[in-house]
Amino acid sequence: MSSYGTVLFFNENTFADIARQVATAIFADLPPIRRREVISALAHYVAGVLSKEDMASIVDSLWQSASFAPGDRVTTLRGSLRGEVMAILDDGRIKWCSDSGIVLVALPESLIRDG
């Protein structure tokens, strides 16, 4: 059987797994949380369940600089919380206040700019 015939018998999950493995190597320099998100986005795109525009938006947001300043609007990677940066701590963590008034401390790679 030719290699073309072999490829035809694989399904989207096979190609999604290949995309995960390649993306793991390509995005090795990203912090673990962001790397998992971008790998997941690429695998979903290859499997055909994520549009090109959505995939590009996710990848772009994950590559954004993790440098924040007090007053910046931020959201968690999954978008479950939004708020405002209060201070940058000496160890680089971000002290921020959610819109519901809860004060939180997070690693910069766990937040993205909101808006």
Backbone as a chain_set.jsonl record, in Angstrom:
{"seq": "MSSYGTVLFFNENTFADIARQVATAIFADLPPIRRREVISALAHYVAGVLSKEDMASIVDSLWQSASFAPGDRVTTLRGSLRGEVMAILDDGRIKWCSDSGIVLVALPESLIRDG", "coords": {"N": [[0.858, -1.181, 0.0], [0.52, 2.233, -0.758], [2.042, 5.214, 0.671], [0.186, 7.223, 0.573], [-2.271, 5.92, 0.682], [-2.143, 4.935, 3.264], [-2.288, 7.29, 4.772], [-4.897, 8.075, 4.262], [-6.433, 6.41, 5.872], [-6.186, 7.285, 8.444], [-7.645, 9.251, 11.083], [-9.012, 12.477, 12.094], [-8.223, 12.711, 14.767], [-5.767, 11.448, 14.915], [-4.151, 13.195, 13.428], [-4.45, 15.45, 14.983], [-3.117, 14.652, 17.278], [-0.524, 14.465, 16.283], [-0.138, 17.168, 15.709], [-0.194, 18.176, 18.324], [2.192, 17.077, 19.35], [4.165, 18.256, 17.696], [3.677, 20.976, 18.22], [4.293, 21.053, 20.927], [7.066, 20.904, 20.882], [7.687, 23.205, 19.356], [6.628, 25.338, 20.871], [8.005, 25.258, 23.262], [9.275, 27.162, 24.855], [7.327, 28.699, 26.014], [5.544, 29.557, 29.037], [4.288, 26.884, 31.142], [1.391, 26.883, 31.486], [0.417, 28.578, 29.449], [1.529, 27.247, 27.259], [0.133, 24.784, 27.27], [-2.417, 25.741, 26.607], [-2.062, 26.848, 23.997], [-1.233, 24.575, 22.601], [-3.487, 22.965, 22.835], [-5.326, 24.564, 21.42], [-4.212, 24.497, 18.823], [-4.35, 21.735, 18.251], [-7.131, 21.357, 18.275], [-7.777, 22.971, 16.11], [-6.512, 21.607, 13.965], [-7.984, 19.254, 14.079], [-10.334, 20.194, 13.14], [-12.332, 21.436, 14.619], [-12.147, 24.007, 15.437], [-12.221, 27.299, 14.294], [-10.176, 29.019, 11.84], [-9.83, 31.737, 12.411], [-10.532, 31.896, 15.146], [-8.545, 30.238, 16.209], [-6.196, 31.645, 15.513], [-6.614, 33.976, 16.984], [-6.506, 32.997, 19.618], [-3.853, 32.001, 19.749], [-2.432, 34.39, 19.253], [-3.166, 35.902, 21.542], [-1.973, 34.412, 23.532], [0.701, 34.763, 23.048], [1.137, 37.33, 23.755], [2.88, 39.885, 25.487], [3.851, 39.34, 28.834], [4.015, 41.479, 30.484], [2.816, 43.62, 32.794], [1.137, 46.514, 34.155], [0.199, 48.558, 36.957], [-3.264, 49.242, 37.0], [-3.86, 48.168, 34.54], [-6.254, 46.314, 32.675], [-7.188, 42.986, 33.142], [-7.677, 39.465, 32.414], [-8.366, 36.079, 33.306], [-6.825, 33.182, 31.782], [-8.815, 31.464, 30.83], [-10.924, 33.143, 30.871], [-12.639, 33.333, 33.028], [-12.506, 35.06, 35.182], [-12.305, 38.6, 35.586], [-10.518, 41.672, 35.926], [-8.526, 44.24, 37.565], [-5.136, 45.226, 37.523], [-3.362, 45.716, 40.487], [-0.804, 45.913, 41.63], [2.653, 45.175, 40.942], [4.432, 42.639, 42.259], [7.537, 42.147, 44.101], [8.648, 39.669, 43.419], [7.717, 39.269, 40.879], [5.136, 38.375, 40.588], [1.633, 39.09, 40.063], [-0.49, 41.312, 41.652], [-3.844, 41.593, 41.825], [-7.214, 42.875, 41.468], [-10.3, 41.41, 41.318], [-13.286, 41.977, 39.36], [-15.367, 41.465, 41.058], [-14.429, 42.237, 43.466], [-12.586, 40.712, 44.87], [-9.313, 40.279, 46.017], [-6.487, 39.1, 44.405], [-3.532, 37.087, 43.793], [-1.342, 36.374, 41.181], [0.594, 34.49, 38.8], [2.262, 36.111, 36.085], [1.986, 34.77, 33.636], [-0.455, 33.545, 33.81], [-2.408, 35.294, 33.234], [-4.086, 37.47, 30.886], [-4.248, 40.405, 28.843], [-7.186, 42.362, 29.051], [-9.312, 43.379, 26.741]], "CA": [[0.0, 0.0, 0.0], [1.317, 3.464, -0.811], [1.92, 6.068, 1.858], [-1.039, 8.003, 0.445], [-3.353, 5.075, 1.174], [-2.024, 4.88, 4.718], [-2.77, 8.564, 5.315], [-6.351, 8.136, 4.141], [-7.097, 5.629, 6.907], [-6.089, 7.957, 9.735], [-8.708, 10.229, 11.268], [-8.568, 13.787, 12.595], [-7.567, 12.575, 16.071], [-4.368, 11.111, 14.66], [-3.46, 14.41, 13.028], [-4.453, 16.344, 16.142], [-2.043, 14.195, 18.153], [0.728, 14.889, 15.642], [-0.059, 18.623, 15.931], [0.177, 18.371, 19.733], [3.601, 16.746, 19.519], [4.962, 19.278, 17.025], [3.489, 22.226, 18.96], [5.032, 20.938, 22.189], [8.454, 21.255, 20.59], [7.773, 24.586, 18.861], [6.283, 26.3, 21.909], [8.655, 24.817, 24.504], [9.697, 28.31, 25.659], [6.187, 29.32, 26.696], [5.243, 29.013, 30.371], [3.449, 25.677, 31.012], [-0.053, 27.137, 31.333], [0.179, 29.096, 28.094], [1.893, 26.2, 26.301], [-1.0, 23.855, 27.196], [-3.524, 26.389, 25.91], [-1.774, 26.967, 22.568], [-1.211, 23.221, 22.062], [-4.885, 22.556, 22.732], [-5.936, 25.318, 20.32], [-3.711, 23.975, 17.545], [-4.902, 20.394, 18.042], [-8.541, 21.514, 17.91], [-7.809, 23.516, 14.75], [-6.167, 20.518, 13.045], [-9.105, 18.301, 14.092], [-11.45, 20.81, 12.438], [-13.389, 21.911, 15.516], [-11.861, 25.4, 15.773], [-12.014, 28.058, 13.061], [-8.853, 29.644, 11.674], [-9.852, 33.028, 13.104], [-10.488, 31.632, 16.588], [-7.232, 29.688, 16.527], [-5.227, 32.735, 15.423], [-6.868, 34.866, 18.118], [-6.003, 32.344, 20.826], [-2.39, 31.987, 19.692], [-1.966, 35.77, 19.43], [-3.334, 36.338, 22.931], [-1.028, 33.691, 24.374], [2.046, 35.275, 22.811], [1.239, 38.697, 24.271], [3.847, 40.073, 26.568], [3.303, 39.177, 30.182], [4.39, 42.638, 31.296], [1.626, 44.362, 33.181], [1.347, 47.68, 34.999], [-1.003, 48.879, 37.729], [-4.327, 49.87, 36.224], [-4.186, 47.356, 33.359], [-7.373, 45.377, 32.775], [-6.736, 41.624, 32.855], [-8.608, 38.362, 32.554], [-7.689, 34.794, 33.389], [-6.702, 32.567, 30.463], [-10.101, 30.898, 30.41], [-11.92, 34.205, 30.873], [-13.607, 33.168, 34.108], [-12.429, 36.243, 36.043], [-11.739, 39.819, 35.014], [-10.232, 42.644, 36.965], [-7.541, 45.29, 37.331], [-3.859, 45.048, 38.205], [-3.137, 46.655, 41.578], [0.633, 46.097, 41.839], [3.571, 44.118, 40.542], [5.195, 42.288, 43.449], [8.979, 42.033, 43.891], [8.985, 38.382, 42.802], [7.144, 39.243, 39.538], [3.716, 38.018, 40.572], [0.699, 40.197, 39.858], [-1.576, 41.491, 42.617], [-4.941, 42.207, 41.082], [-8.527, 42.846, 42.101], [-11.332, 40.996, 40.362], [-14.437, 42.883, 39.295], [-16.243, 41.179, 42.193], [-13.814, 42.801, 44.662], [-11.645, 39.787, 45.502], [-7.916, 40.559, 45.705], [-5.813, 37.853, 44.047], [-2.141, 37.153, 43.362], [-1.19, 35.401, 40.115], [1.768, 34.574, 37.933], [1.896, 36.863, 34.9], [1.584, 33.913, 32.523], [-1.813, 33.051, 33.979], [-3.322, 36.401, 32.898], [-3.927, 38.163, 29.614], [-4.897, 41.726, 28.825], [-8.622, 42.333, 28.775], [-9.741, 44.485, 25.908]], "C": [[0.896, 1.233, 0.0], [1.133, 4.267, 0.471], [0.653, 6.922, 1.792], [-2.235, 7.212, 0.968], [-3.336, 4.989, 2.681], [-2.595, 6.133, 5.351], [-4.29, 8.625, 5.291], [-7.072, 7.392, 5.262], [-6.994, 6.254, 8.299], [-7.227, 8.967, 9.854], [-8.143, 11.525, 11.856], [-7.88, 13.698, 13.954], [-6.089, 12.229, 15.926], [-3.584, 12.366, 14.313], [-3.426, 15.437, 14.158], [-3.341, 15.953, 17.107], [-0.677, 14.585, 17.582], [0.922, 16.391, 15.857], [0.347, 18.923, 17.363], [1.669, 18.143, 19.943], [4.51, 17.795, 18.885], [4.875, 20.597, 17.791], [4.227, 22.204, 20.289], [6.488, 21.332, 21.985], [8.593, 22.728, 20.187], [7.572, 25.602, 19.977], [6.888, 25.944, 23.269], [9.048, 25.983, 25.411], [8.55, 29.017, 26.374], [6.054, 28.746, 28.103], [4.245, 27.862, 30.23], [1.97, 25.936, 30.787], [-0.358, 27.618, 29.926], [0.491, 28.047, 27.036], [0.738, 25.198, 26.152], [-2.153, 24.455, 26.396], [-3.277, 26.455, 24.396], [-1.75, 25.59, 21.913], [-2.638, 22.712, 21.871], [-5.569, 23.261, 21.562], [-5.492, 24.766, 18.967], [-4.269, 22.585, 17.244], [-6.375, 20.475, 17.634], [-8.681, 22.064, 16.488], [-7.545, 22.408, 13.726], [-7.305, 19.505, 12.962], [-10.351, 18.884, 13.424], [-12.565, 21.324, 13.32], [-13.184, 23.36, 15.952], [-11.578, 26.146, 14.479], [-10.621, 28.682, 13.029], [-8.777, 30.958, 12.442], [-9.764, 32.852, 14.614], [-9.121, 31.126, 17.015], [-6.173, 30.793, 16.518], [-5.383, 33.701, 16.595], [-6.309, 34.292, 19.418], [-4.482, 32.372, 20.855], [-1.826, 33.394, 19.902], [-2.061, 36.217, 20.883], [-2.33, 35.653, 23.85], [0.407, 34.176, 24.183], [2.218, 36.698, 23.329], [2.251, 38.758, 25.4], [3.149, 39.95, 27.908], [3.721, 40.334, 31.073], [3.146, 43.484, 31.547], [2.024, 45.548, 34.049], [0.069, 47.924, 35.794], [-2.018, 49.646, 36.866], [-4.716, 49.094, 34.977], [-5.378, 46.455, 33.653], [-6.871, 44.011, 32.346], [-7.88, 40.637, 32.99], [-7.791, 37.079, 32.684], [-7.674, 34.171, 31.999], [-8.025, 32.011, 29.959], [-11.235, 31.929, 30.435], [-12.921, 34.13, 32.003], [-13.61, 34.336, 35.083], [-11.813, 37.397, 35.286], [-11.477, 40.78, 36.152], [-9.155, 43.623, 36.55], [-6.285, 45.029, 38.157], [-3.707, 46.134, 39.264], [-1.645, 46.964, 41.731], [1.393, 44.92, 41.247], [4.459, 43.844, 41.756], [6.676, 42.096, 43.103], [9.378, 40.736, 43.189], [8.366, 38.215, 41.409], [5.689, 38.846, 39.47], [2.868, 39.284, 40.483], [-0.348, 40.194, 40.958], [-2.678, 42.218, 41.863], [-6.267, 42.02, 41.801], [-9.559, 42.479, 41.042], [-12.477, 42.004, 40.392], [-15.409, 42.648, 40.447], [-15.637, 41.649, 43.514], [-12.833, 41.897, 45.383], [-10.23, 40.135, 45.059], [-7.186, 39.23, 45.526], [-4.351, 38.121, 43.71], [-1.947, 36.041, 42.339], [0.157, 35.565, 39.418], [1.367, 35.313, 36.66], [1.443, 35.986, 33.732], [0.185, 33.348, 32.663], [-2.859, 34.116, 33.657], [-3.051, 36.909, 31.504], [-4.637, 39.506, 29.706], [-6.35, 41.572, 28.428], [-8.988, 43.58, 27.989], [-8.691, 45.265, 25.332]], "O": [[1.917, 1.263, 0.687], [0.204, 4.036, 1.246], [0.106, 7.302, 2.827], [-3.113, 7.773, 1.624], [-4.391, 4.972, 3.317], [-3.305, 6.058, 6.353], [-4.903, 9.173, 6.207], [-8.218, 7.717, 5.571], [-7.652, 5.794, 9.233], [-7.717, 9.479, 8.847], [-6.939, 11.641, 12.082], [-7.031, 14.534, 14.263], [-5.26, 12.668, 16.723], [-2.489, 12.585, 14.83], [-2.472, 16.206, 14.271], [-2.692, 16.821, 17.691], [0.217, 14.989, 18.325], [2.03, 16.834, 16.157], [1.148, 19.828, 17.6], [2.332, 18.92, 20.63], [5.518, 18.18, 19.477], [5.89, 21.265, 17.989], [4.735, 23.235, 20.731], [7.074, 22.017, 22.823], [9.515, 23.411, 20.632], [8.268, 26.616, 20.025], [6.331, 26.297, 24.309], [9.143, 25.804, 26.625], [8.787, 29.85, 27.249], [6.405, 27.591, 28.342], [3.439, 27.859, 29.3], [1.352, 25.261, 29.963], [-1.284, 27.124, 29.282], [-0.205, 27.962, 26.024], [0.401, 24.807, 25.035], [-2.79, 23.762, 25.603], [-4.172, 26.155, 23.606], [-2.202, 25.447, 20.777], [-2.95, 22.097, 20.852], [-6.303, 22.633, 20.799], [-6.314, 24.588, 18.068], [-4.621, 22.294, 16.101], [-6.814, 19.743, 16.746], [-9.588, 21.675, 15.752], [-8.269, 22.287, 12.738], [-7.565, 18.956, 11.892], [-11.314, 18.162, 13.169], [-13.65, 21.622, 12.82], [-13.963, 23.883, 16.749], [-10.787, 25.686, 13.655], [-9.977, 28.848, 14.065], [-7.755, 31.252, 13.062], [-9.018, 33.564, 15.287], [-8.597, 31.529, 18.054], [-5.344, 30.862, 17.425], [-4.39, 34.189, 17.136], [-5.712, 35.012, 20.218], [-3.885, 32.727, 21.872], [-0.857, 33.573, 20.64], [-1.136, 36.844, 21.4], [-1.885, 36.242, 24.835], [1.239, 34.01, 25.075], [3.334, 37.218, 23.341], [2.438, 37.805, 26.156], [2.015, 40.394, 28.089], [3.777, 40.184, 32.294], [2.518, 43.99, 30.617], [3.12, 45.578, 34.609], [-1.018, 47.542, 35.36], [-1.67, 50.56, 36.119], [-5.784, 49.329, 34.41], [-5.496, 45.901, 34.746], [-6.21, 43.881, 31.316], [-8.91, 40.93, 33.596], [-6.653, 37.012, 32.219], [-8.434, 34.592, 31.126], [-8.312, 32.09, 28.764], [-12.368, 31.622, 30.064], [-13.955, 34.795, 31.952], [-14.618, 34.58, 35.746], [-10.923, 37.215, 34.456], [-12.118, 40.721, 37.201], [-8.893, 43.823, 35.364], [-6.359, 44.661, 39.329], [-3.895, 47.318, 38.985], [-1.26, 48.115, 41.934], [0.854, 43.826, 41.075], [5.162, 44.74, 42.223], [7.021, 41.904, 41.937], [10.354, 40.718, 42.438], [8.473, 37.142, 40.815], [5.062, 38.962, 38.417], [3.323, 40.387, 40.784], [-1.021, 39.186, 41.174], [-2.475, 43.311, 41.334], [-6.42, 41.125, 42.632], [-9.68, 43.141, 40.011], [-12.612, 42.783, 41.336], [-16.193, 43.535, 40.781], [-16.251, 41.484, 44.568], [-12.296, 42.286, 46.42], [-9.97, 40.273, 43.864], [-7.258, 38.349, 46.383], [-3.978, 39.247, 43.381], [-2.335, 34.898, 42.582], [0.769, 36.633, 39.447], [0.237, 35.158, 36.197], [0.61, 36.406, 32.928], [-0.321, 32.729, 31.727], [-4.058, 33.872, 33.791], [-1.937, 36.799, 30.994], [-5.514, 39.707, 30.546], [-6.695, 40.755, 27.575], [-8.973, 44.692, 28.516], [-8.961, 46.225, 24.61]]}, "num_chains": 1, "name": "protein.A"}
